[in-house]
Amino acid sequence: MRRRKFAGCQLQRSGEDVSEKLDYMPGVFTVERHVRGKWACRQSETLIQAPVPPQLIDKGIPTAGLLAHVMVAKFADHLPLYR
């Protein structure tokens, strides 16, 4: 188990949050996993976690590459969204 120091107290990893985003590269869909660890201090009873990375759509899973592909297919290639 990894330990870190914060304000003089020893932090212990108490869990993690995993978020996944869907990305598109020509011909291939990929999933990006973002793992954010939770660190706890037993002395001061505080929980520390990295902030959520910014997203283009709140609570959505597409990345900028996937949204760009959908927009080009919709408006430049004149394909309907249901295809």
N, C-alpha and C positions, 0 to 999 in steps of 0.2 A: 504494500500500500504506500503510495507516494504521500509525502508530507511537505507542506510549505509553511513559511513564516509570514505573519501579518500582524503588524503593530506589537511585536514582541511575543505573540502567542503562537503555539504550534497548531497548524490547521490539518484536519484530516478529511480525506475525500469521503463524502457521505452519499454520493449518488451522481447521476448525470441526466440531462435532458437531451434527447436526440430529435432533431428535426430533419426532414427530407424534402428536397426540392427536385422538380422534374426539369431536366435540361434537354435541349435538342441540338445535335450537330448533324449536318446533312446526312440523312439516312440512318441515324442512330439516336435513340432516346437513352439518356443516362439519368441516374439518380445521384444527387449530391447529398451526402450526409454531413450534418453539422452537429458535433457533440460538444455540449457545454457542461463542464463539471461543476458540482456543488461542493463547496468546502465549508466545514464547520469548525468553530473554535469552542472548545469545551469550557474554557475559563470565562469568557464573556458571553457565551451562548448566542453567538451570531452566526448567520449563514451568509456566505458570499458566493455569488455566481456571476459569470460574465453576461453582459447584456445581449439581447437577441439581435442578430445581424439585421440591417434594414432590408425590407422587402418591397417589391414594386406594388404588390397587391396585398393588403393586410389580411392575414390568416390564409393566404393562398400559397400554392406550391409551385407555380411556374417561375422560371428564371427569365432573365432578359433575353436570352437566346431563343427560348420557346415562344415568348410573346412576339419577338421580331419575326419569327417564321410564320406565325399565325397572321400577323398583319400583312406581310408580303403576299402570302397565299390568298388572303381575302381581297386586298385592294390592288395589288400589282398583277397577280395571276388570275384574278376574277373567279376564284373558286368559292362556292358557298361554304359556310362553316360546318355543315353536316357531312361533307365529304372528307 
